[in-house]
Amino acid sequence: QVQLVESGGGLVQPGESLRLSCAASGIIFPSYGMAWYRQAPGTRRDLVATITTGRDTSYVGSVKGRFTISRDNAKNTVYLQMNSLKPEDTAVYYCNARQANDNFWGQGTLVTVST
């Protein structure tokens, strides 16, 4: 049974930081590309950042320079370090694992950036 469990969300003020974690089980983690998506209320789910099996990374323009995706294959975990958070970063953040025809999702963790 594949499980992706996100954690680390919460309520922060603008300019603060959070680190999200996604612990994977039931997959051969090093062989999966990993990604973080987010979905704000009333909007579609959008890609935020990706990391390949070779640790190449990519980011959506709005988070470049503020967010960093990383992975620890020994811990079967992918991270999203989020700095200089803005109110527009408020969303449910989802972890995604993808390989060929496999596409798995976590349940999401809520990030709220507000004064």
Number of C-alpha atoms within 10 A of each C-alpha: 5 12 16 23 18 23 18 14 18 14 14 18 14 17 13 13 16 18 16 21 22 26 18 23 15 10 15 10 22 17 14 19 20 28 26 25 18 22 19 17 9 6 9 9 15 14 17 22 23 23 20 17 15 10 15 11 15 16 19 12 9 11 17 12 11 13 20 19 24 20 21 13 14 8 11 17 20 25 22 23 14 20 17 15 22 18 15 12 20 20 21 18 27 26 29 23 23 16 12 7 6 8 12 16 18 19 14 22 21 19 22 21 20 15 8
